[in-house]
């Protein structure tokens, strides 16, 4: 059982996730140090009862941020519990056909999947891309634009999933080709991003302090979720889809719109063609459990739940954390892995981090272009006529990713990613000040 002192888990951040539940929990743990041992078990149980995501809500209005920063964070983390029925957008509800984002049909190329035809080369070279400092540009060139297929074949194999008989080589390759084919040519949310999240997921999952908790079945679920977490992404945020009355928002009732769509798309792919059904050899009971876990993990990437998740993780680590005996803790551990992997770009070395920053910035600008064309309010930091990339990155590091990665460091027992975050933040901050901008 992993016990983490609460005091060390609290980090000073520009936007903290201190909630009433967190403060009460801290008070209980402070009291616990001075009461007789006969009362300590009751205090521990009371602390556990306080660990509830529903109690960990962050109010942006009290965060002390400027309006553009608040709007940016709220735009990324749109939560329908806070959404007013009044929309500031001038877009009216037109026919769904006119508002629908066009997503072209994707079909597999004739013949065997690329990763099956190049299996030996992939298995011989992919180890060079397993480290935290790997180059996504080099990988894209090495694998002729099929980084996701290559990484899926390599990391699923390294996880022992083929040896365990859960999947066979041909099915994995057909599935990988189908998945890669349903990522679009967006500047950021493309197959390269999916490959990057898969690589980060495997890296974190195999750290010795974490690997001890994770079974082969959990590896299967987590690698699946990482590979498909942005499947069929249209290159627009949840907030944009909701405000524009997009068909996906209609289908999913404005709730975790993209995340629900990614999950549904993955399972549809498995049903469309038996050759690419990754569950074809998995016993029904196990397949059901894997499906449940995949859903949990992909939904965790919805940023509308980010602050409540971070507060809940902090609270769990403060009381007790035992993934091997507590399924809730296992779920939190796996969600932490995939969330950190999805938010890993600022925690990479500078050159790699800048590569991804350029990509996501262009995707933001493309959304801003469409918002302008539609007569919508342009989302914060998405107006290419007023670029403030440096400020956007500092705010994102300070208010979203830093505290999550500091908590993750308690699990990985490594400070490498936090050190990268701090260095990248200082570089962005220096450039921001040189440009005459401020927080």
Protein Blocks (a to p, Z undefined) as FASTA:
>chain_A
ZZddfklmpccdfbdcbdfklmmmmmmmmmmmmgcfklmmmmmmmmmmmmcfklmccdfk
lnopafklmmmmmmmmgcfklpcfbdfbfbdcddfklmpccdddddddehjdfklmmmmm
mmmmmmmmmpfkbcfklmmmmnnopammmmmmmmmmmnommmnomacfklmmmmmmmmmm
mpccbfklpmklmmmmmmmmmmmmmgmklmmmpcfklmmmmmmmmmmmmgoiahiafklm
mmnopaklmmnoopaklmmmmmmmmmmmmmmpmklmmklmgcfklmmmmmmmmmmmmmmm
pmklmmmmmmmmmmmmmmoccfklmmklmmmmmmmmmmmmmmmmmmmcfklmmmmmmmmm
mmmmmmmmmmmmnopacdehiafklccfklmmmmmmmmmmmmmmmmmmmmnopaklmmmm
mmmmmmmmmmmmmnopaZZ
